[in-house]
Amino acid sequence: MIIEPRVRGFICLTAHPVGCAINVQEWIAEVRRRGAIARAPKRALVVGSSTGYGLASRTAAAIGGGAATLGVFLERPSEEGKPASAGWYNAAALDRALGGAGLWAKSLNADAFADATKERAIERLREIGPVDLVVYSIASPRRTHPRTGETFKSVLKPVYDRFSSRTLQTDKKIVKDISIEPATDEDIAATVAVMGGEDWEMWIDALERAGLLADGATTVAYSYIGPEVTWPVYKNGTIGQAKAHLEATAAKLRERLAARGGRAFVSINKAVVTQASSAIPVVPLYISILFRVMKEKGLHEGCIEQAWRLFADRLYRADGAAAPVDDGGRIRLDDLEMRPDVQAAVAELWPKVTTENLDALTDFAGYQTEFMRLFGFSVPGVDYAADVEPDVRFPDPVDGA
């Protein structure tokens, strides 16, 4: 079939298997170009491994360090001739590539929040033994609690006060004013339940009970802080409340794992185009400006460059030194984004951008290209007029994959 992009709001409803596979191959090539990660983990579990930072982390650990990897995700396979989700195609392409490189690489397509999924992951991990890296990279709009059965839905809202600002409606290419009502206490609690650290800790609990968390293991989850212009809907909003819980969980895990020589971190990453970030008000406009500034300064990074730098320059340094952290114990991969000169340039452009001068003052074209590439479109070298098979299978089917 011929697969065309169908964009609705901040999501693309279709995905292209060839484009997704090429994206994965380019990430693999980038890791190889940057070189081996000398002290990398040898057995890694990546929860939320099919897109964005999770996919990049699994790629960097496997290609850069030769790690055996289990990826856990929840993606949509092809059904009745319809395309699968982009994450499905990404994960399948990575499994094939890693298997072709002689690496142990398995996938589990299931709800990461469910106890049954943790049990199935543990059974798979028994094939390789205790993991020395656990990456937690879940970005989900909802969660059904495995103990209570209650379903929570996260919201993107400010806390306490109405928020008014400017945003970019990406599908219409319009810069407009927005106003968002504040979250209720129930909204905040639900967002923390979905995006906080409880499930991360549950994964560590399950691995420890099963004897599958190695002595000296490292675990890391991802977060974002960003500049003040994004704080009302991020750092100080409902997401920020959830990320504060994530950081508190990291502190608990750090103390707990230290007894076995282990480590736990939250890594504050750079703003990039992901399915999750595209949904956050204000952020697409900020990223479009940021991309222009960082590209002009030669500082731009995507997910794969960030993941490689996390492993090679922070977690697994060749000199064996401890990972550098800020006063809150966080790894700061947003160091280039938050440079004073970068943020000053962004702040200067922010009030000047309008619908009419969007292309002139920002890198919206770059934002749009990266957004489409998330779904396998706008990839150079792909013949989008050609028939493709939408039903892509994994080399080692397991639990829906």
C-alpha positions as CSV (number, residue, x, y, z in Angstrom):
1,M,0.0,0.0,0.0
2,I,1.0,3.6,-0.4
3,I,1.2,5.3,3.1
4,E,0.8,9.0,3.3
5,P,1.0,11.3,6.4
6,R,-2.3,12.1,8.1
7,V,-1.6,14.9,10.6
8,R,-4.2,15.9,13.1
9,G,-3.1,18.5,15.6
10,F,0.1,17.4,17.3
11,I,-0.1,13.8,16.2
12,C,0.4,12.0,12.9
13,L,-2.1,9.1,12.5
14,T,0.0,7.1,10.1
15,A,3.6,5.9,10.0
16,H,5.9,4.7,7.2
17,P,7.9,1.6,7.9
18,V,10.8,2.4,5.5
19,G,11.3,5.9,6.8
20,C,11.2,4.7,10.4
21,A,13.8,2.0,9.6
22,I,16.1,4.5,8.0
23,N,15.8,6.8,11.0
24,V,16.9,3.9,13.2
25,Q,19.8,3.1,10.9
26,E,20.9,6.7,11.0
27,W,21.0,6.6,14.8
28,I,23.0,3.5,14.7
29,A,25.5,5.1,12.3
30,E,25.7,8.1,14.5
31,V,26.6,6.0,17.6
32,R,29.2,4.1,15.6
33,R,30.7,7.4,14.3
34,R,31.1,8.7,17.8
35,G,32.8,5.6,19.0
36,A,32.6,2.8,21.6
37,I,31.5,3.6,25.2
38,A,34.3,1.9,27.1
39,R,32.6,1.3,30.5
40,A,29.1,0.8,29.1
41,P,26.6,-1.6,30.7
42,K,26.4,-5.1,29.4
43,R,22.7,-5.9,30.1
44,A,20.1,-3.2,29.9
45,L,16.4,-2.9,30.4
46,V,14.8,0.1,28.7
47,V,11.2,0.8,29.7
48,G,9.6,3.0,27.1
49,S,12.0,2.0,24.3
50,S,10.2,2.6,21.0
51,T,10.5,6.3,20.5
52,G,12.5,9.4,21.6
53,Y,15.0,9.2,24.4
54,G,14.1,5.6,25.2
55,L,14.8,4.4,21.7
56,A,18.0,6.5,21.6
57,S,19.1,5.0,25.0
58,R,18.7,1.5,23.8
59,T,20.5,2.2,20.6
60,A,23.4,3.9,22.4
61,A,23.7,1.1,25.0
62,A,23.6,-1.7,22.4
63,I,25.7,-0.2,19.6
64,G,28.0,1.9,21.7
65,G,28.6,-0.6,24.4
66,G,27.6,-4.0,23.0
67,A,24.8,-4.4,25.7
68,A,22.2,-7.1,25.6
69,T,18.9,-5.1,25.7
70,L,15.3,-5.8,26.5
71,G,12.9,-3.0,25.3
72,V,9.5,-2.6,26.8
73,F,6.8,-0.5,25.1
74,L,3.2,-0.4,24.1
75,E,2.7,0.2,20.4
76,R,0.0,-0.6,17.8
77,P,0.8,-3.3,15.2
78,S,-0.6,-3.3,11.7
79,E,-4.2,-4.5,11.6
80,E,-6.4,-5.1,8.6
81,G,-3.9,-3.6,6.2
82,K,-3.5,-0.3,8.2
83,P,0.0,1.0,9.2
84,A,1.4,0.2,12.6
85,S,2.5,3.0,14.9
86,A,5.9,4.6,14.4
87,G,7.1,3.1,17.6
88,W,6.3,-0.4,16.4
89,Y,8.3,0.2,13.2
90,N,11.2,1.7,15.2
91,A,11.4,-1.1,17.6
92,A,11.2,-3.8,14.9
93,A,13.9,-2.1,12.9
94,L,16.2,-1.8,15.9
95,D,15.7,-5.5,16.9
96,R,16.6,-6.6,13.4
97,A,19.7,-4.4,13.4
98,L,20.9,-5.5,16.8
99,G,20.3,-9.2,16.0
100,G,22.2,-8.8,12.8
101,A,25.1,-7.4,14.8
102,G,25.1,-10.5,17.0
103,L,23.6,-8.8,20.0
104,W,20.9,-10.3,22.3
105,A,17.9,-8.0,21.6
106,K,14.3,-8.7,22.6
107,S,11.1,-6.7,22.8
108,L,8.0,-6.8,24.9
109,N,4.9,-5.1,23.6
110,A,2.7,-4.6,26.6
111,D,1.5,-2.1,29.2
112,A,4.6,-1.1,31.2
113,F,2.4,-0.2,34.2
114,A,1.0,-3.7,34.6
115,D,2.4,-6.2,37.0
116,A,2.0,-8.9,34.4
117,T,4.3,-7.0,32.1
118,K,7.0,-6.8,34.8
119,E,6.6,-10.6,35.3
120,R,7.0,-11.3,31.6
121,A,10.0,-9.0,31.4
122,I,11.6,-10.8,34.3
123,E,11.1,-14.2,32.6
124,R,12.8,-12.8,29.5
125,L,15.7,-11.3,31.4
126,R,16.4,-14.7,33.0
127,E,18.0,-15.6,29.7
128,I,20.8,-13.1,30.2
129,G,21.0,-12.6,34.0
130,P,20.9,-9.4,36.2
131,V,20.7,-6.1,34.4
132,D,23.2,-3.4,35.2
133,L,21.2,-0.6,33.6
134,V,17.5,0.3,33.9
135,V,16.3,3.2,31.8
136,Y,12.8,4.5,32.6
137,S,11.5,6.6,29.7
138,I,7.7,6.4,29.8
139,A,5.6,9.1,28.2
140,S,2.0,8.0,28.6
141,P,-1.3,10.0,28.8
142,R,-2.9,7.5,31.2
143,R,-2.1,4.8,33.6
144,T,-4.2,2.0,35.2
145,H,-2.9,1.4,38.6
146,P,-1.9,-2.3,38.9
147,R,-3.0,-2.6,42.6
148,T,-6.2,-0.5,42.7
149,G,-7.4,-0.8,39.1
150,E,-8.1,2.9,39.0
151,T,-7.3,4.7,35.7
152,F,-5.6,8.1,35.9
153,K,-5.3,10.6,33.0
154,S,-2.5,13.2,33.0
155,V,-3.2,16.8,32.1
156,L,-1.1,19.7,30.8
157,K,-2.2,22.6,32.9
158,P,-0.7,25.3,35.1
159,V,-1.1,25.0,38.9
160,Y,-3.2,27.5,40.9
161,D,-3.4,30.3,38.4
162,R,-4.7,30.7,34.8
163,F,-1.8,30.9,32.4
164,S,-1.8,33.1,29.3
165,S,1.0,33.1,26.7
166,R,1.8,32.5,23.1
167,T,2.1,29.1,21.3
168,L,2.5,27.7,17.9
169,Q,-0.3,25.7,16.4
170,T,2.0,23.5,14.3
171,D,-0.6,21.9,11.9
172,K,-2.0,25.4,11.0
173,K,1.4,27.2,11.2
174,I,-0.2,29.9,13.3
175,V,1.3,31.8,16.3
176,K,-1.5,32.6,18.6
177,D,-2.3,33.6,22.2
178,I,-3.6,30.9,24.6
179,S,-5.1,30.9,28.0
180,I,-5.2,27.7,30.1
181,E,-7.3,27.3,33.3
182,P,-5.5,26.0,36.3
183,A,-5.5,22.3,37.3
184,T,-7.6,21.0,40.1
185,D,-6.2,19.0,43.0
186,E,-7.5,15.9,41.2
187,D,-5.8,16.8,38.0
188,I,-2.5,17.2,39.9
189,A,-2.8,13.9,41.7
190,A,-3.7,12.1,38.4
191,T,-0.8,13.5,36.6
192,V,1.6,12.5,39.4
193,A,0.1,9.0,39.3
194,V,0.8,8.7,35.6
195,M,4.1,10.6,35.2
196,G,5.7,10.5,38.6
197,G,8.1,7.9,40.0
198,E,5.9,5.2,41.4
199,D,6.0,2.9,38.5
200,W,9.8,3.4,38.1
201,E,10.2,2.2,41.7
202,M,7.9,-0.7,41.0
203,W,10.2,-1.9,38.2
204,I,13.2,-1.7,40.5
205,D,11.2,-3.6,43.2
206,A,10.3,-6.3,40.8
207,L,13.8,-6.7,39.5
208,E,15.3,-6.9,43.0
209,R,12.7,-9.5,44.2
210,A,13.6,-11.6,41.2
211,G,17.4,-11.3,41.7
212,L,17.7,-9.6,38.4
213,L,19.2,-6.2,39.4
214,A,23.0,-6.5,39.4
215,D,25.2,-5.2,42.2
216,G,26.4,-1.7,41.2
217,A,23.4,-1.3,38.8
218,T,22.5,2.2,37.5
219,T,19.0,3.4,36.9
220,V,18.0,6.7,35.2
221,A,14.8,8.4,34.3
222,Y,14.3,11.5,32.1
223,S,13.0,14.9,32.8
224,Y,13.1,18.5,31.6
225,I,13.3,21.9,33.2
226,G,13.7,24.5,30.4
227,P,13.5,28.3,30.5
228,E,11.1,30.4,32.5
229,V,8.8,31.0,29.5
230,T,7.8,27.3,29.7
231,W,7.6,27.0,33.5
232,P,3.9,27.7,34.0
233,V,3.0,24.6,31.9
234,Y,6.0,22.5,32.7
235,K,8.3,23.0,35.7
236,N,5.6,24.8,37.8
237,G,2.6,23.0,36.1
238,T,1.1,19.6,36.5
239,I,4.0,18.0,34.7
240,G,6.4,19.7,37.0
241,Q,4.5,18.3,40.0
242,A,5.0,14.8,38.5
243,K,8.6,15.4,37.7
244,A,9.2,16.5,41.3
245,H,7.8,13.2,42.4
246,L,10.2,11.5,39.9
247,E,13.1,13.3,41.5
248,A,12.0,12.4,45.0
249,T,11.8,8.8,43.8
250,A,15.4,9.0,42.4
251,A,16.6,10.2,45.8
252,K,14.9,7.2,47.5
253,L,16.4,4.8,44.9
254,R,19.8,6.4,45.2
255,E,19.9,5.8,48.9
256,R,18.5,2.3,48.6
257,L,20.9,1.1,45.7
258,A,24.0,2.7,47.3
259,A,24.2,-0.2,49.7
260,R,24.9,-2.4,46.7
261,G,27.1,0.1,45.0
262,G,24.3,1.2,42.7
263,R,23.2,4.6,41.4
264,A,19.9,6.3,40.6
265,F,19.6,9.6,38.6
266,V,17.2,11.8,36.9
267,S,18.7,13.2,33.7
268,I,17.5,16.7,32.7
269,N,17.6,16.5,28.9
270,K,17.5,19.1,26.1
271,A,14.2,20.1,24.5
272,V,13.7,18.0,21.3
273,V,10.8,17.2,19.0
274,T,9.0,14.2,20.4
275,Q,5.4,13.1,20.3
276,A,5.2,14.1,24.0
277,S,6.8,17.6,23.6
278,S,4.6,18.4,20.6
279,A,1.5,18.2,22.8
280,I,2.7,20.8,25.4
281,P,1.5,24.4,24.9
282,V,4.2,27.0,24.3
283,V,6.9,24.3,23.8
284,P,6.7,24.0,20.0
285,L,7.2,27.7,19.5
286,Y,10.1,27.7,22.0
287,I,11.7,24.7,20.3
288,S,11.4,26.3,16.9
289,I,13.3,29.4,18.2
290,L,15.8,27.3,20.1
291,F,16.6,25.1,17.1
292,R,17.5,28.2,15.1
293,V,19.7,29.6,17.8
294,M,21.5,26.3,18.6
295,K,22.1,25.4,15.0
296,E,23.6,28.9,14.3
297,K,25.9,28.3,17.3
298,G,26.8,24.7,16.2
299,L,25.3,23.3,19.4
300,H,22.2,21.5,18.2
301,E,21.6,17.9,19.4
302,G,18.8,15.4,19.0
303,C,17.9,12.3,21.1
304,I,20.7,10.1,19.9
305,E,23.5,12.7,20.5
306,Q,22.1,13.3,24.0
307,A,21.9,9.6,24.7
308,W,25.4,8.9,23.6
309,R,26.7,11.9,25.7
310,L,24.7,10.7,28.7
311,F,26.5,7.3,28.6
312,A,30.0,8.3,27.4
313,D,30.4,11.6,29.2
314,R,28.2,11.2,32.3
315,L,27.2,7.7,33.5
316,Y,30.1,5.6,32.1
317,R,33.1,7.9,31.8
318,A,36.3,6.4,30.4
319,D,38.3,7.7,33.4
320,G,35.9,6.0,35.8
321,A,35.0,9.3,37.5
322,A,31.7,9.8,39.1
323,A,28.9,11.3,37.0
324,P,28.8,15.1,37.4
325,V,25.5,16.3,38.9
326,D,24.0,19.6,40.0
327,D,23.0,20.6,43.5
328,G,19.9,18.4,43.3
329,G,21.8,15.3,42.2
330,R,20.6,15.6,38.7
331,I,22.5,15.0,35.5
332,R,22.3,18.1,33.3
333,L,22.3,17.2,29.6
334,D,20.5,20.5,29.0
335,D,23.8,22.3,29.7
336,L,24.1,23.6,26.1
337,E,20.5,24.6,25.8
338,M,20.6,26.6,29.0
339,R,23.9,28.4,28.2
340,P,23.3,32.1,29.0
341,D,24.1,33.2,25.4
342,V,21.6,30.6,24.0
343,Q,18.8,31.7,26.3
344,A,19.5,35.4,25.7
345,A,19.1,34.9,22.0
346,V,15.9,32.9,22.4
347,A,14.5,35.6,24.8
348,E,15.3,38.3,22.3
349,L,13.4,36.5,19.5
350,W,10.5,35.2,21.6
351,P,8.3,38.4,21.6
352,K,9.1,39.2,18.0
353,V,7.8,36.0,16.3
354,T,4.4,36.2,14.5
355,T,2.6,34.0,12.1
356,E,3.9,36.2,9.3
357,N,7.6,36.1,10.2
358,L,7.7,32.6,11.7
359,D,9.9,31.2,8.9
360,A,12.3,34.1,9.0
361,L,12.8,34.3,12.8
362,T,12.7,30.6,13.7
363,D,13.6,27.2,12.5
364,F,10.0,26.0,12.2
365,A,11.0,24.2,9.0
366,G,13.5,22.2,11.0
367,Y,10.9,21.6,13.7
368,Q,8.4,20.4,11.1
369,T,10.9,18.1,9.4
370,E,11.8,16.5,12.7
371,F,8.2,16.1,13.6
372,M,7.4,14.3,10.4
373,R,10.5,12.1,10.8
374,L,9.1,10.9,14.0
375,F,6.6,9.0,11.9
376,G,8.9,8.0,9.1
377,F,8.0,10.8,6.7
378,S,10.3,13.6,5.2
379,V,13.2,11.1,5.3
380,P,15.6,11.6,2.4
381,G,15.8,8.7,0.0
382,V,12.4,7.2,0.7
383,D,10.1,6.8,-2.3
384,Y,6.7,7.7,-0.7
385,A,4.9,6.9,-3.9
386,A,6.0,3.3,-3.8
387,D,3.9,0.4,-2.4
388,V,5.1,-0.8,1.0
389,E,4.1,-3.7,3.2
390,P,2.6,-2.2,6.5
391,D,2.7,-5.5,8.4
392,V,6.3,-5.5,9.8
393,R,7.2,-8.3,12.1
394,F,9.9,-8.6,14.8
395,P,12.6,-11.2,14.3
396,D,11.7,-12.8,17.6
397,P,8.0,-12.4,18.4
398,V,7.1,-12.1,22.1
399,D,4.0,-11.0,23.8
400,G,2.4,-9.1,20.9
401,A,5.6,-8.1,19.2
